[in-house]
Amino acid sequence: MTLIELLGNEPLRQHEFPVTRDKVFLAHGGDAPLPRRVAEAVAKYAIDASTGDQEKFVYPSILSAGRKLAAQLLNCQPEEIAFVGPTSLALSFIASGLKFRKGDNILIYFEDYPSNVYPWMALAEQGVEVRLLNARGLGVIRPKDVFGQVDENTRLVALASCHFVSGYRIEAETIGSWLRQRNILFCLDAIQTVGAFPMSLEHVDFLAADAHKWLLGPCGAGIMYVRHALQEKLHPPIYGWHNVRSPDFIAQEQITLRSGAARYEAGTHNLLGLVGLVAAMELLLEVGVDNIARELLRKRSWLVPALHSKGYKVLSADSPLENASGITSFDHPTMDIVALHEKLLAANIITSLRVDRLGQKYIRLSPHFYNTDAELQRMLEML
């Protein structure tokens, strides 16, 4: 199935994405509806699992398939992929698994989603200095902003690949390359870009992304990436039968971890979630992430001026192409944004309502590749 075929064939689009039958769903930056093939894969597995041992129907082949597909999406190696669940859990694994010395500092952005703030803040208890990055606008983090706020004691920089409200997409490759040259670790919360934009992890050390947004997968079926060269240095914060070698399920006198990123998967996997994640990744790779990215940027390119023409203020409206994303958030100087959000909801147009630290409310649009221009026009007419 190609993107052109999907957008040009309404019965096919409604078949593949049942949500389109009665809703205009523009909130993939929140919790995405499952595509038909993802829901069917999960349902089939659930029915199969009612007839016998849950694991025997998909395990361990689902792990191998999932790692290979995730590696294709992220341009990395399968053994660098772990399945530990939500983004918050993966980032907490990374923060708690690294060894820091007193006097070390890390750089984070306080206005990021809390999943990428709290795990790093907690390191202050170990004597780590947690520095808060200054940016010129909400989520508008330029490479020079990072370069100017690290020093010889900075061990790690943790940022989001794209801000969850403003939609500003950072130049991760430029930032990561500069940090690598200075032996500073780089961690990405990439939940707002994986599945929507191509990823290059050549200069990224750690990454986390749950499946329930742009990946179009189930909640809690996320991806954690750990660069191979760092797997001996990132210690698993939890231990269990799966990540520690236990022949015949018998505990050994020595703790010997599994090789590769499987060392971070302590216990039984979320097999229902992984079945859905595999089906979702297959769908995205079939359509092509490059094609998806171009389509998302095309939508945004005419959405922003269309909103401006109606008097709305769009966050990061003047972002260069390399910093734009699938997220477009807007407010209005006089309109009640909450009431407008509810008006759209009543018309089965699903958007997200978000708020910044100062209390300013925004309607956040996050259409995916299968949303049509006609759906977006319908939303604009409601404004």
Secondary structure, DSSP 8 states (H G I E B T S, - for coil): --HHHHHT-HHHHHHH-GGGGT-EE-BTTT-----HHHHHHHHHHHHHHTTS-TGGGTTTHHHHHHHHHHHHHHTS-GGGEE---SHHHHHHHHHHHS---TT-EEEE-TTS-GGGTHHHHGGGGGT-EEEE---SSTT---HHHHHTT--TTEEEEEEESB-TTT--B--HHHHHHHHHHTT-EEEEE-TTTTTTS----TT-SEEEE-SSSTT---TT--EEEE-GGGTTTS--SS--TTTB--GGG---SS--B-SGGGGG--S---HHHHHHHHHHHHHHHHH-HHHHHHHHHHHHHHHHHHHHHTT-EETTTT--GGG--S-EEEE-SSS-HHHHHHHHHHTTEE-EEEE-TT--EEEEEB--TT--HHHHHHHHHH-
